[in-house]
Amino acid sequence: MAFRWTVHGEGRGLAPGEVVRPDERLSWPRMVGFGAQHVIAMFGATFVFPLVMGLDPNLAIMMSGVATILFLLIVQGRIPSYLGTSASFVGAVAAIRAAGGDDGRVTGAILIAGVVLAAVGVAVHFLGVQIIHKVFPPVVTGAVVMLIGFGLAYVVADIYWPQDHWIALVTMVATGLFLVIFKGFLGRIGILLGLIFGFAASWVVDKIWGNITALNAGTGQIDTHPRVNFDAVSTADLFGLPSFHAPSFQASAAILVLPAVIALIAENVGHVKAVGEMTGTDVDPLMGRAIIGDGVGTALASAVGGSPTTTYAENIGVMAATRVYSTAAYYIAALVAILFGFSPKFGALVAATPGGVLGGVTVILYGMIGLLGAKIWIENRVDFSDPVNMVPIGAGIILAVGPVTHQITGDFSLAGITLGTIVVLGGYHLLRAMARRPDKEVSGGEIGFERDAAAG
């Protein structure tokens, strides 16, 4: 079914309570709209994190599309997901660069991490998903999903919202109204409509009231500037190649990034479980393939100088809002991303989206992602009266939301989502071992996909 989809209904829309499953699609014009939403959802982080790591963002966009297609093929089209730039490596890359590492050393270390991640996926695939159930019971997977969503709150609070808090507020309200009030196709593309509305509102406000004095994301300083700036669009080439480079390898650099593999495993498990919850599908047999897919995507992207990849929470938020889980939308988004890689001008146009607009949209998306974690807890009846569940989960979420930075050595630290994931995972298993209780007493049992499917 890699490239075959059954038309859902008449291909025009969804009745109340219906979903478009991964092997289904609506009409192709509508699927293009959904694909556009996924491009917009992934673009901000996929473009920004390479900049933070000192890597070429256009190459990151291109390779995210390539990695997504590989991922969909590896999971046989049964897990809808987009592979964008991973934030888990930002701290380790900063440490490598602080020690004098260049682009080649950075991508070489990331490539090794991708190979290790793929090897873990192979082990899970052949030894059985029970390994994941032992390491990531429902209480942990729900927490990882939650801290991934809520752990991105600082992006809204520190980066997007301060750039234009009124536009952010207006965009948030408009996006929420589009999602809730509009019916049919318009309601399904509410995220995209919210972005377009916010973009247009920013342009109108510029024309009526002039420039804004606020945080400028480009300079990191407070200055006076237009909300909508097309200077980069006009100067960018229409066609061009991104900046490829070969990796180089150093053991010390590889050691710095390996802890991020733990976060990626937990992140993938959390994302795949969330998708399984939304689609009502037993994703356990595909868990190893999903981890392999992310590992292969990361290794391939870094082999040509690109950024590490991961399944993207932002796009899961889009699916939660639209109830369209068709992998066709992801193939469309991936192809558009590859084309973006060959066109700096198109990349500059999407990157011109005002920060305030992104703040208004992402505050909804990140909140939806976080609440999916709570849904996993509820569905699996996780008992939070038990301190073995409550203590590490609460601590990990706070560390991620902070985000708290823990300095390990002078040039190496763990922070935010990575630190929170390690505390949730390590803390839970340590306390469970000290309490000497079997898994079922603490976790509330295995994730009940089979039970839910039978009930449905």
Secondary structure, 3 states (H helix, E strand, C coil): CCCCCEECCCCCCCCCCCCECCCEECCHHHHHHHHHHHHHHHHHHHHHHHHHHCCCHHHHHHHHHHHHHHHHHHCCCCCCCCEEECCCCHHHHHHHHHCCCCHHHHHHHHHHHHHHHHHHHHHHHHHCCHHHHHHCCHHHHHHHHHHHHHCCHHHHHHHHHHHCHHHHHHHHHHHHHHHHHCCHHHHHCHHHHHHHHHHHHHHHHHHHHCCEEEEECCCCEEEEECCCCCHHHHHCCCCCCCCCCCCCCCHHHHHHHCHHHHHHHHHHHHHHHHHHHHHCCCCHHHHHHHHHHHHHHHHHHHHCCCCCEEECHHHHHHHHHHCECCHHHHHHHHHHHHHHHCCHHHHHHHHCCCHHHHHHHHHHHHHHHHHHHHHHHHHCCCCCCCHHHHHHHHHHHHHHHCCCEEEEECCEEEEHHHHHHHHHHHHHHHHHHHHCCCHHHHHCCCCCHHHHHHHC
